[in-house]
Amino acid sequence: MNEAVFTTKPLTADLWPDFETVVGPQGACYGCWCTYFRLAPAQRKLLGGAEKKQYMRARVLSGPPPGLIGYRDGQPVGWVQVGPRSDVPNWNSPRTVSRPVDEADAADPGVWAISCFFVVSSGRGVGLSHLLLAAAVDFARQNGASHVEACPIDRTKQSKSVGLYVGPTRIFRAAGFEEVALRKEGRPLMRLAFL
């Protein structure tokens, strides 16, 4: 049997249907549509699934790409949100475990964040998150990032838990990320520097 071919593409307007395929009709993770780190909690609570979908679609249409779609043998199977920290303002909130070590990093275009992952259920458990992470790191490097940060989770109650949307710590360690802060047990802020 041939090994599956994995590729990624930046999420642009023409690939919106592929994003919809990955996150499903409900928008993944309880209808989030990957708005969790983009919108303040009070604003997010006011929006239903259709409004969150519309918000994310407008973000994709306005560019630049907010992340990458992963494909296995040409079929969309995964998503990783990656971009400057400033593109995910709630990720920088003083109340979050992902807040920057240096406040200036929140607005620095060279400081990027890998904030969300999602893999279709049939693609889980085969290493796609490692491949998505590697592609996200390359994408950040190619687009001028000086370093990229993540705030993964050490473990969840279930290996396929929705809580893994931030990615498991082990894949970031394997990719060379180092812990730079620990504001909550099991949720390290990690960094990979390019310079």
C-alpha positions in Angstrom: 0.0 0.0 0.0 1.3 3.5 -0.9 1.9 6.0 1.9 -0.5 8.9 1.9 0.8 12.2 0.5 0.4 15.1 2.9 0.4 18.8 1.7 -0.8 22.1 3.0 -2.1 25.3 1.5 -2.6 28.7 3.0 -6.3 29.4 3.6 -7.4 31.8 0.9 -10.9 32.7 -0.3 -10.9 30.1 -3.0 -10.2 27.4 -0.4 -13.1 28.3 1.9 -15.0 25.2 0.9 -12.1 23.1 2.0 -12.1 24.8 5.4 -15.8 24.1 5.7 -15.1 20.4 4.9 -12.5 20.2 7.7 -14.5 22.0 10.4 -17.8 20.5 9.4 -21.2 22.1 9.2 -21.2 23.1 12.9 -17.8 24.8 12.7 -15.8 22.4 14.9 -15.3 22.7 18.7 -18.9 23.6 19.6 -19.5 25.9 16.7 -16.3 28.0 17.2 -15.4 28.5 13.5 -11.9 29.3 14.9 -13.0 32.6 16.4 -12.1 31.7 20.0 -8.8 33.7 20.0 -10.0 36.3 17.6 -13.0 37.7 19.6 -13.3 38.8 23.1 -15.4 36.4 25.3 -18.3 38.9 25.6 -18.4 39.5 21.9 -18.2 35.7 21.1 -21.1 34.9 23.5 -23.4 37.3 21.5 -22.7 35.4 18.2 -24.4 32.2 17.1 -22.7 29.7 14.8 -23.8 31.4 11.6 -22.4 34.8 12.8 -19.1 33.2 13.8 -18.9 31.5 10.4 -19.6 34.8 8.7 -16.9 36.5 10.8 -14.3 33.9 9.9 -15.3 34.0 6.3 -14.9 37.8 6.2 -11.4 37.4 7.8 -10.4 34.9 5.2 -11.7 37.1 2.4 -9.8 40.1 3.7 -6.5 38.2 3.9 -3.7 37.5 4.6 -4.3 33.7 5.1 -5.0 33.1 8.8 -3.7 29.5 8.7 -3.2 26.4 6.6 -5.4 23.6 5.4 -3.9 20.2 5.4 -4.6 17.7 2.7 -4.1 13.9 2.6 -4.0 12.5 -0.9 -5.7 15.8 -2.0 -8.5 15.6 0.5 -8.9 18.4 3.1 -8.3 16.7 6.5 -6.8 19.4 8.9 -6.4 23.0 9.9 -3.8 24.9 11.8 -4.3 28.6 12.7 -1.0 30.4 12.4 -0.2 34.1 12.0 1.1 37.2 13.9 0.0 37.4 17.5 -1.8 40.6 16.6 -4.2 38.6 14.4 -5.5 36.7 17.5 -6.1 39.5 20.0 -7.8 37.3 22.7 -4.6 35.1 22.7 -2.8 38.2 24.1 -5.3 39.0 26.8 -3.7 39.6 30.2 -6.1 37.0 31.6 -5.0 34.1 29.3 -2.2 31.6 29.8 -1.0 32.4 26.3 -0.4 36.1 27.0 3.0 37.3 25.8 6.1 37.4 28.1 6.8 40.9 26.8 3.7 43.0 26.2 5.3 44.5 23.1 5.2 41.0 21.4 1.4 41.3 21.1 1.9 44.0 18.4 5.2 42.9 16.9 4.6 41.5 13.4 7.6 39.2 13.8 6.1 37.3 16.8 3.7 34.7 15.5 1.3 32.3 17.2 0.2 28.8 16.4 -3.1 28.9 18.3 -5.5 26.2 17.0 -5.5 22.8 15.3 -8.4 20.7 14.0 -8.2 17.4 12.3 -11.2 15.5 10.9 -12.1 12.5 13.0 -11.0 9.9 10.4 -7.5 11.6 10.3 -6.8 11.6 14.1 -4.2 9.4 15.7 -1.9 9.1 12.6 0.5 12.0 13.1 -1.3 14.8 11.1 -0.8 17.3 14.0 3.0 16.9 13.7 2.8 17.5 9.9 0.5 20.5 10.4 2.8 22.0 13.0 5.9 21.5 10.7 4.0 23.3 7.9 2.9 26.1 10.2 6.5 26.7 11.4 7.7 26.8 7.8 4.9 29.2 6.9 5.8 31.5 9.8 9.5 31.5 8.9 8.8 32.1 5.2 6.6 35.1 6.1 9.0 37.0 8.2 8.5 35.6 11.7 11.4 36.0 14.1 9.8 33.4 16.4 6.6 31.5 16.8 4.8 30.7 20.0 2.2 28.2 21.2 0.3 27.5 24.4 -0.5 23.7 24.1 -1.9 21.4 26.6 0.0 18.6 28.4 -2.8 16.1 28.5 -6.6 15.7 28.3 -8.9 13.2 29.7 -9.4 11.6 26.3 -6.8 11.3 23.5 -9.3 12.7 21.0 -10.6 15.5 23.3 -11.8 18.7 21.9 -9.5 20.3 24.4 -6.6 19.4 22.1 -7.5 22.3 19.8 -4.5 24.1 21.1 -2.3 21.1 20.3 -0.6 18.6 22.6 2.7 19.8 24.3 4.6 16.7 23.1 4.4 17.7 19.4 5.8 21.1 20.1 8.6 19.6 22.2 9.4 17.2 19.4 9.6 20.2 17.0 12.1 22.0 19.1 9.9 24.5 21.0 11.0 25.5 24.5 8.9 26.5 27.5 9.2 30.3 28.2 6.4 30.6 30.8 4.0 28.5 32.8 1.0 30.4 34.1 -1.1 27.3 34.6 0.0 23.7 35.3 -0.2 21.7 32.1 -0.4 24.7 29.7 3.1 26.0 29.0 3.8 29.0 26.7 6.4 27.6 24.3 8.6 29.3 21.7 10.7 28.4 18.7 13.1 31.2 17.6 14.4 31.5 14.0 17.2 34.0 14.6 
